Amino acid sequence: MDILHAMRTFTRVVECGSFAAAANALDISAAQVSRIIAELENQLQTRLLHRTTRRLRMSEAGERFLERSRQILLMTDEAMDEARGAHLTPRGHLRFHCPYGLGLLLMPLVARYNASCPEVVMELTLSQRNPDPLAEGHDVVITVGQGLPDSQLIAIPLGSIYSVFCASPQYLERQGVPSCPEDLQQHTCLRLADPMFEEHWSFGDGPEAFSMVPKDTFLTNVADAMLRATELGMGVGLVPFYSASQALAEGRLCRVLGEHRLRERAVYAVYPSRHYLDAKVRTWLDLIREQLSLLFAVHEQVVGDRRYWR
C-alpha cells in the first residue's frame, strides 16, 4: 500500500471528523477512504479509529500515529516543494489564520497578494483564538499578544493595537459625556470579551490609578458586534481602534475619554521555522510586514483626530 497516501487520508479523516467529509476534501469516494483506513489498520495491526454511526474517536495508538504522520507529511511536502522550486516561485496553498477583526482589516492586502501571486490559493481562517501553527497546519498565524507556544516557531512583529472608548451621538445626548474614567460607573458599558484580559478596566498608574468592572449589560466576543451595538446607542463601548475609525469619520460614533486607550498589545506573524522558507510564505510575510503598519497608521490618524472627540 502507499503509506504516504494512507497517512494523508488518515490525517484528513481526523481533521474533517468523518469519512464522508474527508472523501469530499480528497476528491475520492467514502468507500475508498474506508478501505484505505482499514488497510492501514491491518498493516499496523492496531485500531487507529473507533467508529460509531454518529462519530469517530481516535485510539491512543491513533493519536501517536497522527502526530508522527503530520511530521512525516510536513517533511515530505517540504522536500517535494523544494525540488519543484517552491522557494523561488509562489505557488500552492497558503493557509493562514487571523483574529476576526484583524482579518477583515487585512482583506485589501489579501486582494493585493492574490493579484500579484495568482498561482497561490489563499485559505484564510478567522476566529477569536490563537492556534498553534504546527498543530493545526497553518503556514502563518497572525497572533495578538501571544507568546510562542513552540520553540520551532518564529514571530515577526507587525505593530500594536489598542481599544478606545466610543459612544453614539444619540446616546451622549441622552446620558451626557463622561469627563473622567470614574464617570463610566454612571453609564451603560458594553464589553468585548477577550480571554487574554481580565474583566476590569484599569486607568493610569500609581495613587491616581482607577479600576472598575463594567456591569453586565451587553457582552460579545466579536468586535464588529460591539461596534454595531455602540452605533445603535446601547452604551459606551471599548472598541478596537481599527474597527472604530470609519464610524468616527462618518459621524456614527464619537470618541469619549480620548486621552485613554486600553488593552494595548503587540501583533505578530507567527510561522514554523524551516530551513527553506517557501516563496508563498516569504512573499506574504514581506507584504504584511511592510503594509500592515501603514494600515494601522491610517486608522490611528482618525481616532487621534480631536474633531471626532467629545
C-alpha positions in Angstrom: 0.0 0.0 0.0 1.0 3.6 -0.5 1.8 4.5 3.1 2.1 8.3 2.5 -1.3 8.3 0.8 -2.7 6.3 3.7 -1.2 8.8 6.2 -2.7 11.7 4.3 -6.1 10.0 4.2 -6.0 9.2 7.9 -4.9 12.8 8.8 -7.7 14.2 6.7 -10.3 12.0 8.3 -9.3 13.2 11.7 -9.3 16.8 10.6 -12.6 16.6 8.9 -14.3 14.4 11.5 -15.9 11.9 9.2 -15.1 9.6 6.3 -17.6 11.4 4.0 -16.1 14.9 4.7 -12.6 13.5 4.1 -13.6 11.9 0.9 -15.0 15.2 -0.3 -11.8 17.0 0.6 -9.7 14.4 -1.1 -12.0 14.1 -4.1 -12.4 10.3 -3.7 -15.3 8.2 -2.6 -16.2 7.5 1.0 -15.8 3.8 0.3 -12.2 4.4 -0.9 -11.5 6.3 2.3 -12.9 3.5 4.4 -10.9 0.9 2.5 -7.6 2.8 2.9 -8.1 3.2 6.7 -9.0 -0.5 7.0 -5.9 -1.5 5.1 -3.7 0.9 7.1 -5.0 -0.6 10.4 -4.5 -4.1 9.0 -0.9 -3.2 8.0 -0.2 -1.7 11.5 -2.2 -4.5 13.3 -3.8 -1.9 15.5 -7.0 0.1 15.7 -6.5 3.8 14.9 -10.1 5.0 14.9 -13.1 3.8 16.9 -16.2 4.3 14.7 -19.9 4.6 15.5 -22.8 5.6 13.4 -22.5 9.1 14.9 -18.9 9.9 15.5 -15.2 9.0 15.2 -12.8 8.8 18.1 -9.0 8.2 17.9 -7.5 5.4 19.9 -4.3 6.1 21.9 -2.3 4.4 19.1 -4.1 6.6 16.6 -3.2 9.8 18.5 0.5 8.8 18.4 0.3 7.8 14.7 -1.4 11.1 13.8 1.4 13.1 15.4 4.1 11.2 13.6 2.2 11.2 10.3 1.9 15.0 10.4 5.6 15.3 11.0 6.4 12.9 8.1 3.9 14.6 5.7 5.3 18.0 6.5 8.8 17.0 5.8 7.7 15.1 2.6 5.8 18.2 1.4 8.8 20.4 2.1 11.1 18.1 0.2 8.8 18.0 -2.8 8.2 21.7 -2.7 12.0 22.4 -2.6 12.5 20.0 -5.5 9.9 21.9 -7.5 11.5 25.3 -6.8 8.8 26.4 -4.3 11.4 28.6 -2.6 11.7 30.5 -5.9 8.1 30.9 -7.2 5.0 31.5 -5.1 2.5 28.7 -5.7 0.3 26.2 -3.9 -2.0 26.7 -0.9 -1.2 29.4 1.6 -3.0 28.6 4.9 -3.1 31.5 7.4 -5.2 32.3 10.4 -6.1 35.7 11.9 -8.4 37.1 14.6 -11.7 38.1 13.1 -11.4 41.9 13.2 -7.8 42.0 12.0 -8.7 39.5 9.2 -11.2 42.0 7.8 -8.6 44.8 8.1 -6.2 42.6 6.1 -8.5 42.0 3.2 -7.0 44.7 1.0 -3.6 43.1 1.4 -5.1 39.7 0.7 -6.5 41.1 -2.6 -3.2 42.7 -3.5 -1.3 39.5 -2.8 -3.8 37.4 -4.8 -3.4 39.7 -7.8 0.4 39.6 -7.6 0.7 35.8 -7.0 -2.1 34.2 -9.0 -0.7 30.7 -8.5 -1.2 30.8 -4.8 -4.6 29.7 -3.3 -5.1 31.6 -0.1 -7.0 29.8 2.7 -7.9 32.3 5.4 -9.4 31.1 8.7 -10.9 33.7 11.1 -11.6 33.1 14.8 -11.2 34.7 18.2 -8.4 32.4 19.3 -4.6 31.9 18.8 -4.0 28.5 17.3 -0.7 26.6 17.2 0.5 26.6 13.6 2.3 23.3 13.9 -0.6 21.5 15.5 -3.2 22.9 13.1 -1.3 23.1 9.8 -1.3 26.9 9.3 1.6 28.4 7.3 1.2 31.8 9.0 -0.8 32.8 12.1 -1.5 36.5 12.9 -1.5 36.5 16.7 -2.1 39.2 19.3 0.0 39.4 22.4 0.7 35.7 22.4 3.9 34.1 23.5 5.4 31.4 21.2 3.8 28.1 22.0 6.7 26.1 20.5 10.4 26.7 20.1 10.1 25.7 16.4 8.1 28.9 15.7 9.3 32.3 14.6 7.5 35.5 15.4 7.8 38.7 13.4 6.4 42.0 15.0 3.8 43.7 12.8 2.8 46.6 15.1 0.5 47.1 18.0 -3.2 47.6 18.6 -5.4 49.1 21.3 -9.0 49.9 22.0 -10.8 53.3 22.5 -14.0 54.4 24.2 -16.8 55.3 21.8 -20.5 56.2 22.0 -23.1 57.3 19.5 -24.2 61.0 19.4 -27.7 59.9 20.4 -26.5 58.1 23.5 -24.4 61.1 24.6 -27.3 63.4 24.1 -29.4 61.2 26.4 -26.8 60.3 29.0 -24.2 63.0 28.8 -20.5 62.8 28.1 -18.2 61.1 30.6 -15.4 63.5 31.5 -13.2 61.1 33.5 -13.0 57.3 33.9 -14.9 57.4 37.2 -17.9 58.7 35.3 -18.2 55.4 33.5 -19.8 53.9 36.6 -22.9 56.0 35.8 -23.0 54.8 32.2 -24.1 51.7 30.4 -20.8 50.0 29.4 -20.6 47.4 26.6 -17.9 44.8 26.9 -15.9 42.9 24.4 -15.0 39.5 25.8 -11.3 38.7 25.5 -9.8 35.7 27.4 -6.4 37.5 27.3 -7.6 40.3 29.6 -9.3 40.4 33.0 -12.8 41.8 33.2 -11.8 45.1 34.9 -10.8 48.3 33.1 -7.7 49.9 34.5 -6.7 53.5 34.0 -3.4 55.0 34.9 -0.8 54.0 37.5 0.2 55.0 41.0 -2.0 56.7 43.5 -4.3 58.2 40.8 -5.0 54.8 39.2 -8.6 53.8 38.8 -10.1 50.4 38.1 -13.7 49.3 37.5 -15.6 46.2 36.4 -18.3 47.1 34.0 -21.8 45.9 34.9 -23.3 43.0 32.9 -25.3 44.8 30.2 -24.1 43.6 26.8 -21.2 41.2 26.2 -19.8 39.9 22.9 -16.6 38.2 21.6 -16.7 39.9 18.1 -15.5 43.5 17.6 -18.0 44.1 14.8 -20.9 43.2 17.0 -19.6 45.5 19.7 -19.2 48.3 17.1 -22.8 47.9 15.9 -24.2 47.8 19.5 -22.3 51.1 20.2 -23.6 52.7 17.0 -27.2 51.8 18.0 -26.8 53.8 21.2 -26.8 50.9 23.6 -24.0 52.4 25.7 -20.3 53.2 25.8 -18.2 50.6 24.0 -14.5 49.8 24.2 -13.8 49.2 20.6 -10.5 48.3 18.7 -9.3 51.5 17.0 -9.2 50.0 13.6 -12.9 49.0 13.9 -14.0 52.4 15.2 -12.2 54.7 12.7 -14.7 54.6 9.9 -17.7 55.1 12.2 -15.9 58.1 13.8 -15.1 59.7 10.4 -18.7 59.2 9.3 -20.2 60.7 12.5 -21.9 57.5 13.6 -19.7 57.4 16.7 -17.8 59.9 18.9 -14.7 59.1 20.9 -15.0 59.8 24.6 -12.3 59.8 27.2 -9.9 60.5 24.3 -6.8 60.6 26.5 -7.3 57.0 27.4 -6.7 53.8 25.4 -6.9 50.3 26.9 -5.9 46.8 26.0 -2.7 47.7 24.2 -0.9 44.6 22.8 1.6 43.7 20.1 0.7 41.9 16.9 2.9 39.2 15.4 3.1 37.0 12.4 4.0 33.5 13.6 5.2 30.7 11.3 7.0 27.4 11.7 10.8 27.6 11.4 12.0 25.9 8.3 15.4 25.6 6.7 14.0 26.7 3.4 11.1 29.1 3.6 9.0 28.7 0.5 8.2 31.6 -1.7 4.4 31.8 -1.0 5.1 32.2 2.8 8.1 34.5 2.3 6.3 36.9 -0.1 3.1 37.0 2.1 5.2 37.8 5.2 7.1 40.5 3.3 3.8 42.2 2.2 2.1 42.2 5.7 5.3 43.3 7.4 5.6 46.3 5.1 1.9 47.2 4.7 0.0 46.4 7.9 1.7 49.1 9.9 0.7 51.6 7.2 -2.9 50.4 7.5 -2.7 50.8 11.3 -1.4 54.4 10.8 -4.4 55.4 8.6 -6.9 54.3 11.3 -4.8 55.8 14.1 -4.9 59.1 12.4 -8.7 59.1 12.5 -9.1 58.0 16.1 -6.5 60.6 17.2 -8.3 63.4 15.4 -9.9 65.6 18.1 -12.6 66.6 15.7 -14.2 63.3 16.5 -13.7 63.5 20.3 -16.4 64.6 22.8 
